[in-house]
Amino acid sequence: MLSNTCKYAIRALIYLGKNSEEGTRIGIKKISSDLSIPTPFLGKILQNLVKQKILVSTKGPNGGFGLGRKADDISLYDIVKIVDGEDFFKNCLIGLKPCATHAENGKPCPVHMRFGPIREQLCKFYQETSIARILGDMTGIEELILL
């Protein structure tokens, strides 16, 4: 359901949360190599996150990227909203536009009653899951982020 771009963004943020200490930066080539994500593509993703103040970056020989906020303050919802947009949480399961029930006097789609509560649970999960929580849950399986 998430785009590859969004998955790469989440992986990069987890990587930076795990490997960069406050004030330190990790270069794009290192991140790209460790995560097996093409450097130009990763660069565009990370610059977008810098513009949204999720990441910070510095140029130069000791430059690179680091978290722009505490890992506790970056939710999966924040990342998805920036990269893929909120359509992920609003669009109808079988249509391209928001389900008619979101509009005045709209009729729900045939799967709305069953999918609506699931969509709400997904939204809550993404809002409540921070990068810090993911890092905490990675104990013993840190290498999985590199796959």
Rosetta silent file (secondary structure, phi, psi, omega in degrees, C-alpha in Angstrom):
SEQUENCE: MLSNTCKYAIRALIYLGKNSEEGTRIGIKKISSDLSIPTPFLGKILQNLVKQKILVSTKGPNGGFGLGRKADDISLYDIVKIVDGEDFFKNCLIGLKPCATHAENGKPCPVHMRFGPIREQLCKFYQETSIARILGDMTGIEELILL
SCORE:     score description
SCORE:     0.000 S_00000001
   1 L     0.000  -27.552  176.378    0.000    0.000    0.000 S_00000001
   2 L   -90.261  148.050  175.638    2.962    2.343    0.508 S_00000001
   3 L   -70.022  158.965  175.406    5.060    3.487   -2.420 S_00000001
   4 H   -61.053  -35.794  178.290    8.664    2.327   -2.688 S_00000001
   5 H   -58.759  -44.458 -179.739    9.674    5.951   -2.180 S_00000001
   6 H   -66.808  -41.358  178.082    7.854    6.004    1.150 S_00000001
   7 H   -61.848  -41.792  177.522    9.363    2.673    2.208 S_00000001
   8 H   -63.144  -40.803  179.457   12.837    4.007    1.387 S_00000001
   9 H   -62.175  -44.369  179.490   12.128    7.164    3.394 S_00000001
  10 H   -63.337  -45.330  178.881   11.057    5.127    6.417 S_00000001
  11 H   -60.796  -41.931 -179.511   14.110    2.868    6.150 S_00000001
  12 H   -64.445  -39.788  178.841   16.411    5.894    5.854 S_00000001
  13 H   -67.885  -39.368  175.898   14.890    7.521    8.930 S_00000001
  14 H   -62.798  -45.201  179.026   15.228    4.317   10.933 S_00000001
  15 H   -58.208  -48.210 -179.691   18.843    4.036    9.745 S_00000001
  16 H   -66.233  -37.612  176.709   19.594    7.638   10.714 S_00000001
  17 H   -63.281  -34.607 -178.615   17.861    7.195   14.053 S_00000001
  18 H   -80.089  -36.366 -168.276   19.989    4.134   14.739 S_00000001
  19 H  -109.542  -12.837 -179.651   23.325    5.407   13.437 S_00000001
  20 L  -109.943  128.228  175.942   23.507    9.170   13.870 S_00000001
  21 L   -87.934  162.710 -178.458   24.014   10.727   17.232 S_00000001
  22 L   -54.915  126.895  178.417   22.791   14.227   17.974 S_00000001
  23 L    90.377  -14.274  178.002   24.854   16.693   15.992 S_00000001
  24 L   -96.134  155.619 -179.033   26.505   14.100   13.752 S_00000001
  25 L  -126.532  150.163  176.731   25.694   13.615   10.091 S_00000001
  26 E  -117.371  131.725 -177.957   25.950   10.594    7.817 S_00000001
  27 L   -68.013  152.022 -177.357   26.867   11.072    4.164 S_00000001
  28 H   -61.956  -37.064 -179.338   24.462   10.156    1.404 S_00000001
  29 H   -65.144  -38.613  178.329   26.872    7.651   -0.158 S_00000001
  30 H   -65.706  -47.222  179.777   27.163    5.736    3.110 S_00000001
  31 H   -61.385  -47.177 -178.954   23.391    5.668    3.621 S_00000001
  32 H   -59.332  -45.066 -179.208   22.819    4.697   -0.004 S_00000001
  33 H   -65.994  -48.146 -177.291   25.390    1.919    0.139 S_00000001
  34 H   -65.158  -34.051 -177.307   24.228    0.495    3.468 S_00000001
  35 H   -97.339   -3.217 -178.347   20.549    0.523    2.468 S_00000001
  36 L    55.534   48.266  176.739   21.102   -0.474   -1.194 S_00000001
  37 L  -119.305  130.030  179.824   19.116    2.506   -2.463 S_00000001
  38 L   -53.437  131.983 -174.790   20.364    4.386   -5.567 S_00000001
  39 H   -55.039  -48.421 -178.318   22.110    7.576   -4.429 S_00000001
  40 H   -62.027  -39.838  179.984   20.287   10.047   -6.736 S_00000001
  41 H   -66.458  -45.569  178.700   16.884    8.643   -5.780 S_00000001
  42 H   -62.425  -39.716  179.240   17.730    8.628   -2.075 S_00000001
  43 H   -57.959  -42.435  178.671   19.056   12.187   -2.358 S_00000001
  44 H   -65.198  -41.225  179.708   15.692   13.435   -3.649 S_00000001
  45 H   -62.857  -48.664 -176.396   13.842   11.637   -0.868 S_00000001
  46 H   -67.457  -37.585  178.160   16.104   12.992    1.858 S_00000001
  47 H   -63.753  -37.127  176.082   16.054   16.561    0.511 S_00000001
  48 H   -62.037  -40.800  179.118   12.263   16.469    0.599 S_00000001
  49 H   -70.124  -29.546  174.477   12.436   15.413    4.260 S_00000001
  50 H   -66.506  -45.113  179.712   14.911   18.241    4.935 S_00000001
  51 H   -58.773  -32.578 -178.970   12.464   20.761    3.434 S_00000001
  52 L   -91.166    5.655  176.244    9.795   19.441    5.790 S_00000001
  53 L    65.796   22.503  172.620   12.209   19.681    8.767 S_00000001
  54 L   -80.819  -35.613  177.653   12.128   15.951    9.470 S_00000001
  55 E  -119.773  163.170  169.135   15.849   15.815    8.642 S_00000001
  56 E  -122.890  153.165  177.756   18.709   18.285    8.743 S_00000001
  57 E  -140.374  152.681  173.786   21.614   18.343    6.347 S_00000001
  58 E  -133.464  147.648  179.592   24.991   19.986    6.097 S_00000001
  59 L   -96.376  164.281  176.037   27.260   20.280    3.095 S_00000001
  60 L   110.016  178.635 -175.618   30.962   19.689    2.942 S_00000001
  61 L   -60.492  -32.293  178.007   33.458   16.924    3.706 S_00000001
  62 L  -104.665   18.865 -177.263   31.918   16.189    7.109 S_00000001
  63 L   -81.733 -178.258  179.472   28.406   16.878    5.911 S_00000001
  64 E   150.031 -155.410 -175.046   25.466   14.585    5.545 S_00000001
  65 E  -120.192  150.111  174.674   22.064   13.966    7.031 S_00000001
  66 E  -150.435  168.633  178.561   20.712   13.596   10.544 S_00000001
  67 E   -66.265  137.586  178.875   17.350   13.643   12.254 S_00000001
  68 L   -90.491  -12.738  177.260   15.818   17.109   12.436 S_00000001
  69 L  -138.446  167.975  175.185   13.641   16.170   15.396 S_00000001
  70 L   -64.186  146.798 -179.524   13.842   13.664   18.190 S_00000001
  71 H   -58.504  -28.211  176.196   13.012   10.139   17.059 S_00000001
  72 H   -67.159  -24.254 -174.705   10.053   10.221   19.486 S_00000001
  73 H   -99.117    9.657  177.545    8.627   13.164   17.563 S_00000001
  74 L  -118.167  110.507 -179.807    8.698   11.564   14.098 S_00000001
  75 E   -97.711  160.623  174.032    5.770    9.267   13.411 S_00000001
  76 H   -59.491  -34.945  178.329    5.198    6.969   10.485 S_00000001
  77 H   -59.274  -43.791  178.923    2.165    9.137    9.749 S_00000001
  78 H   -56.556  -44.297 -176.535    4.432   12.185    9.363 S_00000001
  79 H   -68.711  -48.366 -179.515    6.568   10.348    6.819 S_00000001
  80 H   -61.025  -42.977 -179.886    3.685    8.890    4.818 S_00000001
  81 H   -58.969  -42.184 -179.320    1.918   12.255    4.758 S_00000001
  82 H   -71.344  -45.937 -171.815    5.023   13.963    3.351 S_00000001
  83 H   -83.876  -49.537 -175.639    6.029   11.305    0.829 S_00000001
  84 L  -103.645  -15.888 -177.574    2.763    9.701   -0.333 S_00000001
  85 L    88.783  169.977 -177.526    0.211   12.205    0.929 S_00000001
  86 L   -80.005   -4.286  177.733   -2.825   11.672    3.094 S_00000001
  87 H   -55.419  -32.235  178.508   -4.706    9.858    0.335 S_00000001
  88 H   -54.676  -33.497 -176.752   -3.349    6.654    1.851 S_00000001
  89 H   -99.665   -5.058 -174.938   -5.571    7.321    4.862 S_00000001
  90 H  -121.364  -29.139 -174.130   -8.563    8.811    3.050 S_00000001
  91 E   -66.615  149.126  175.291   -9.070    7.158   -0.309 S_00000001
  92 L   -64.514  144.780 -178.775  -11.756    4.607   -0.878 S_00000001
  93 L   -61.864  -34.408 -175.496  -10.466    1.047   -1.038 S_00000001
  94 L  -112.075    3.331 -179.259  -11.945    0.446   -4.495 S_00000001
  95 L  -124.884  175.881 -179.296  -11.982    3.971   -5.934 S_00000001
  96 L   -96.965  -19.033 -178.958   -9.580    6.741   -6.788 S_00000001
  97 L  -108.843  164.073  175.790  -11.309    9.530   -4.893 S_00000001
  98 E   -54.673  143.698 -178.718  -12.243    9.767   -1.240 S_00000001
  99 L   -55.251  144.479 -176.421  -15.235    7.598   -0.486 S_00000001
 100 H   -56.743  -22.448 -179.059  -18.535    9.378   -1.017 S_00000001
 101 H   -70.095  -13.273  176.772  -19.263    9.153    2.712 S_00000001
 102 H   -83.380  -12.792  178.807  -16.627   11.820    3.274 S_00000001
 103 L  -102.551  158.540  178.853  -18.688   14.218    1.184 S_00000001
 104 L   -61.973  137.539  176.827  -22.044   15.698    2.135 S_00000001
 105 L    56.189   24.661 -179.341  -24.989   13.436    1.303 S_00000001
 106 L   -83.094  154.521  176.024  -22.659   10.828   -0.191 S_00000001
 107 L  -100.947  136.593 -178.998  -23.433    7.154   -0.424 S_00000001
 108 L   -71.358  153.202  175.636  -20.774    4.761    0.850 S_00000001
 109 L   -71.783  167.619 -175.834  -19.022    2.346   -1.458 S_00000001
 110 L   -63.376  -22.113 -178.953  -19.826   -1.396   -1.066 S_00000001
 111 L  -105.697    2.323 -174.142  -16.768   -2.085    1.120 S_00000001
 112 H   -59.189  -46.030 -175.742  -16.865    1.095    3.164 S_00000001
 113 H   -62.936  -30.988  179.810  -18.584   -0.331    6.225 S_00000001
 114 H   -87.609  -35.773 -176.437  -16.016   -3.119    6.505 S_00000001
 115 H   -85.455  -28.096 -178.185  -12.935   -1.161    5.487 S_00000001
 116 H   -51.007  -51.535  179.333  -13.693    2.085    7.348 S_00000001
 117 H   -64.490  -33.666  177.722  -12.768    0.719   10.801 S_00000001
 118 H   -67.090  -42.891  178.002   -9.631   -0.918    9.396 S_00000001
 119 H   -60.163  -41.458  178.490   -8.581    2.363    7.792 S_00000001
 120 H   -63.570  -40.355  177.803   -9.087    4.095   11.163 S_00000001
 121 H   -64.817  -41.707  177.657   -6.930    1.455   12.893 S_00000001
 122 H   -61.107  -45.607 -179.727   -4.217    1.882   10.255 S_00000001
 123 H   -60.148  -46.080  179.382   -4.263    5.632   10.682 S_00000001
 124 H   -62.008  -43.370  177.931   -3.996    5.301   14.459 S_00000001
 125 H   -57.991  -48.223 -179.188   -1.126    2.800   14.116 S_00000001
 126 H   -64.992  -37.570  179.565    0.823    5.161   11.831 S_00000001
 127 H   -69.559  -35.157 -175.427    0.171    8.146   14.103 S_00000001
 128 H   -91.205   -7.267 -178.221    1.231    6.287   17.255 S_00000001
 129 L  -100.169  111.510 -179.474    4.293    4.550   15.837 S_00000001
 130 E   -98.156  164.650  174.399    7.392    6.710   16.105 S_00000001
 131 H   -59.603  -38.930  178.782   10.878    6.119   14.790 S_00000001
 132 H   -61.531  -40.510 -179.987   11.974    5.762   18.430 S_00000001
 133 H   -65.395  -41.286  177.706    9.422    3.016   19.000 S_00000001
 134 H   -61.698  -44.378  179.218   10.610    1.147   15.922 S_00000001
 135 H   -60.675  -39.674  178.019   14.208    1.469   17.112 S_00000001
 136 H   -65.113  -32.934 -179.721   13.194    0.085   20.484 S_00000001
 137 H   -81.607   -5.858 -176.203   11.501   -2.876   18.839 S_00000001
 138 L   -88.994   -2.337 -176.898   14.609   -3.654   16.751 S_00000001
 139 L   -51.536  121.289  179.367   16.712   -5.026   19.599 S_00000001
 140 L    89.789  -11.207 -179.203   18.455   -8.114   18.294 S_00000001
 141 L  -130.197   28.775 -175.855   17.313   -7.643   14.688 S_00000001
 142 H   -55.849  -33.320 -175.786   19.098   -4.406   13.751 S_00000001
 143 H   -66.850  -17.152 -178.131   20.546   -5.922   10.569 S_00000001
 144 H   -61.591  -30.161 -178.908   17.061   -6.252    9.065 S_00000001
 145 H   -65.402  -23.634 -177.404   17.032   -2.554    8.164 S_00000001
 146 H   -82.828  -10.264 -177.747   19.948   -3.174    5.799 S_00000001
 147 L   -74.379    0.000    0.000   18.086   -5.739    3.711 S_00000001
